[in-house]
Amino acid sequence: MIVFSSLQQIRCVLLAGFLIPAVTLAEEAVMPPRETLLEKTLELGSPKATVKVFQITFPKGFKTPPHVHEGSGPRYVQKGRFRIEEAGTFKEFGPGQVFWETGELMTAENISDGEAELVIFEIIPDKEPLVQKNKDPVAPKKH
């Protein structure tokens, strides 16, 4: 039988029993590898921006009409294959790939044998409030 002569000894034994396994587990834990899919430096025209994230599923063969988005940003292909036309350039992307959409006129087409899924991250800089400038200031008339 173990006899402890002080509360301090009991605390040390309890802490050692709980902390040593936790420290060992933390030392053994290895983060899974990660791969950078996209890295881009942004220059926003405003100190604030709104970020929207959308998920969209395109039916087989669906192609968007030419359009622009409110903001540029990365697009992540979850499933299927897409043909993207932007500013007259065509590129194809498949599952796990990321592309940057600039906000120029573009189309997106599902070129898969089934549905295709895309996650859209849209970065929308806040617009500065419009300030009306008076070109011809007129002094109030005195009567």
C-alpha positions in Angstrom: 0.0 0.0 0.0 1.2 3.5 -0.9 1.0 6.1 1.8 1.3 9.8 0.9 2.6 12.2 3.5 1.2 15.3 1.9 -1.5 16.7 -0.4 1.4 18.0 -2.6 2.6 14.4 -3.2 -1.0 13.3 -4.2 -1.3 16.3 -6.7 2.1 15.4 -8.3 1.1 11.8 -8.8 -2.3 12.7 -10.2 -0.9 15.3 -12.5 1.9 13.0 -13.7 -0.6 10.3 -14.4 -2.8 12.6 -16.5 -0.3 14.9 -18.1 2.4 12.4 -19.2 -0.1 10.5 -21.5 -1.5 13.8 -22.9 2.0 15.1 -23.7 3.0 11.8 -25.3 -0.1 11.9 -27.5 0.5 15.5 -28.5 4.1 14.6 -29.4 3.0 11.6 -31.5 0.3 13.5 -33.3 1.4 14.4 -36.8 -0.7 16.7 -38.9 -1.8 15.2 -42.3 0.0 16.7 -45.3 -1.6 19.7 -47.0 -1.4 21.0 -50.5 -1.8 24.6 -51.5 -4.4 24.7 -54.2 -4.3 28.4 -54.8 -2.4 31.4 -53.5 -3.1 34.9 -54.6 -2.4 38.4 -53.3 -5.4 40.7 -53.4 -5.6 44.4 -53.8 -9.0 45.6 -52.7 -10.3 49.0 -53.6 -11.8 49.2 -50.1 -10.7 48.4 -46.6 -13.7 46.2 -46.2 -15.1 43.4 -48.3 -18.0 41.0 -48.1 -17.2 37.3 -48.8 -20.0 35.0 -50.1 -19.7 31.3 -50.5 -22.1 29.5 -52.9 -22.4 25.9 -53.9 -24.0 25.2 -57.2 -24.8 22.0 -59.0 -24.9 22.1 -62.8 -27.0 19.4 -64.6 -25.3 17.4 -67.3 -24.5 19.6 -70.3 -25.6 22.9 -68.7 -23.8 26.0 -69.8 -24.3 29.5 -68.3 -25.0 32.4 -70.5 -22.2 35.0 -70.6 -22.3 36.8 -67.2 -20.2 38.6 -64.6 -20.1 38.1 -60.9 -20.3 40.7 -58.3 -16.8 39.9 -57.1 -13.8 38.0 -58.1 -12.5 35.0 -56.1 -11.5 31.3 -56.1 -13.8 28.6 -57.4 -13.4 25.0 -56.2 -14.6 22.0 -58.3 -16.1 19.4 -56.0 -17.4 17.0 -58.6 -17.4 16.7 -62.4 -15.5 18.8 -65.0 -16.0 22.4 -66.1 -15.0 24.3 -69.1 -14.6 28.0 -68.2 -14.4 30.8 -70.7 -13.2 34.1 -69.4 -12.0 37.0 -71.4 -11.8 34.8 -74.5 -9.7 32.1 -72.9 -10.9 28.5 -72.4 -9.7 26.3 -69.5 -10.9 23.0 -68.1 -11.0 22.0 -64.4 -11.8 18.8 -62.6 -12.5 17.6 -59.0 -10.2 19.1 -56.4 -8.9 21.9 -58.7 -9.2 25.6 -57.9 -9.3 28.5 -60.4 -9.4 32.2 -59.9 -12.3 34.1 -61.5 -11.4 37.7 -62.2 -14.9 39.1 -62.5 -14.7 39.6 -66.3 -17.4 38.3 -68.7 -17.4 34.5 -68.5 -19.3 31.3 -69.1 -19.1 28.0 -67.2 -20.1 24.7 -68.8 -20.5 21.2 -67.3 -18.6 18.9 -69.6 -19.1 15.8 -67.4 -21.1 12.7 -68.0 -23.3 13.7 -65.0 -23.8 16.5 -62.6 -20.9 18.8 -61.7 -20.6 20.8 -58.4 -18.8 24.0 -58.0 -18.1 26.1 -54.8 -17.8 29.8 -55.5 -16.0 32.1 -53.1 -16.9 35.6 -54.1 -15.0 38.6 -52.6 -16.9 41.8 -53.0 -15.1 45.0 -52.0 -17.5 47.5 -50.2 -18.4 50.3 -52.5 -17.6 53.8 -51.3 -20.7 55.9 -50.7 -21.4 58.2 -53.6 -20.7 61.8 -52.8 -22.6 64.3 -54.9 -20.3 67.2 -55.8 -21.8 70.6 -56.5 -20.0 71.9 -59.6 -21.5 75.4 -59.4 -21.9 76.4 -55.8 -24.6 79.0 -55.4 -24.6 81.3 -52.5 -28.0 81.8 -50.9 -29.7 84.9 -52.0 -30.2 87.7 -49.6 -33.5 89.5 -49.7 
